[in-house]
Amino acid sequence: MADRLHKGDKVEWNTAQGKTHGTVEKKLTSETKIKSHKVAATKDDPQYLVKSDKTGAKAAHKPESLKKRS
């Protein structure tokens, strides 16, 4: 999935409350902080910054946890 996601892609992922939806903001390939959370992304192990459609909150997700929506 890592090579298939791009900025603007609609994705979904599982949370404790069930599935949620959002939009990919960008691919993270270096260590980043989101609020006080450290995201340990690298070029070999990237993560994606995703904005929730429901809350507007931004979070980093590993590619395998995201599913592209049609």
C-alpha positions as CSV (number, residue, x, y, z in Angstrom):
1,M,0.0,0.0,0.0
2,A,2.9,2.4,0.7
3,D,3.5,3.2,-3.0
4,R,-0.1,3.6,-3.8
5,L,-1.1,6.4,-1.4
6,H,-0.7,10.1,-2.4
7,K,-1.7,13.5,-1.0
8,G,-5.5,13.8,-1.3
9,D,-6.3,10.1,-1.3
10,K,-9.3,9.1,0.7
11,V,-8.5,6.3,3.2
12,E,-10.1,4.4,6.0
13,W,-8.7,2.7,9.1
14,N,-9.8,0.9,12.2
15,T,-10.1,2.5,15.6
16,A,-11.5,1.2,19.0
17,Q,-14.8,2.8,18.0
18,G,-14.9,1.2,14.5
19,K,-13.8,2.3,11.0
20,T,-13.1,6.0,10.4
21,H,-12.3,7.9,7.3
22,G,-9.9,10.6,6.3
23,T,-7.6,12.2,3.7
24,V,-3.9,11.7,3.2
25,E,-2.1,15.0,3.8
26,K,1.5,13.8,3.1
27,K,3.9,10.9,3.3
28,L,6.3,11.1,6.2
29,T,9.9,9.9,5.6
30,S,11.7,11.4,8.6
31,E,11.2,11.7,12.3
32,T,8.3,14.1,13.0
33,K,6.3,15.4,16.0
34,I,2.6,15.7,15.9
35,K,1.5,17.6,19.0
36,S,3.7,15.8,21.6
37,H,3.8,12.4,19.9
38,K,7.0,11.4,18.1
39,V,6.5,9.7,14.8
40,A,9.5,7.5,13.9
41,A,9.1,7.5,10.2
42,T,12.0,6.8,7.8
43,K,12.5,6.5,4.0
44,D,12.5,2.7,4.5
45,D,9.6,2.7,7.0
46,P,7.3,5.6,6.0
47,Q,4.1,6.7,7.6
48,Y,1.3,8.9,6.4
49,L,-0.1,12.0,7.9
50,V,-3.9,11.6,7.7
51,K,-6.7,14.2,8.6
52,S,-9.9,12.7,10.0
53,D,-13.0,13.6,8.1
54,K,-15.1,13.5,11.2
55,T,-12.9,15.4,13.7
56,G,-10.3,17.2,11.6
57,A,-7.6,15.7,13.9
58,K,-4.3,14.8,12.2
59,A,-2.4,11.6,13.0
60,A,0.3,9.4,11.5
61,H,-0.5,5.9,10.3
62,K,1.6,3.1,9.0
63,P,0.7,2.1,5.4
64,E,-0.5,-1.3,6.4
65,S,-3.2,0.2,8.7
66,L,-4.7,2.3,5.9
67,K,-7.1,1.1,3.2
68,K,-7.7,3.3,0.1
69,R,-11.3,4.1,-0.5
70,S,-12.9,4.0,-3.9
